[in-house]
């Protein structure tokens, strides 16, 4: 497995690599695929939340990052 990292994909989901536990609002562990990457929804339209189901492709999701202020 790779070093833990979260990658923001352009106009798409968050890609999660490595051993990063996923917890719900009560800190219960949400099962994730063992030994491989998984993707978390950013568009809010997925029917498999918190996981991405590709819905961002059909909802005109704009995942552009906000400009950073100095």
HUGI-V894736 format. One line per field, one symbol per residue. ss: DSSP state (H for helix, E for strand, - for the rest). psi: psi as a letter, one per 40 degrees, with the letter a starting at -180 (. if undefined). burial: 1 if it has 24 or more other C-alpha atoms within 12 Angstrom, else 0. A space follows every 50 residues. Layout:
ss: ???
psi: ???
burial: ???
This chain:
ss: ----EEEE-----EEEE-----E-----E--------EEE---------- E---HHH-------------
psi: iiihihhhhhfaihhhiaghihiaeefihhhihheiiihhhedeeiefhe iheedddeefhhehiiihi.
burial: 00000000000111011001000000000000000011111111000001 11010100000000000000
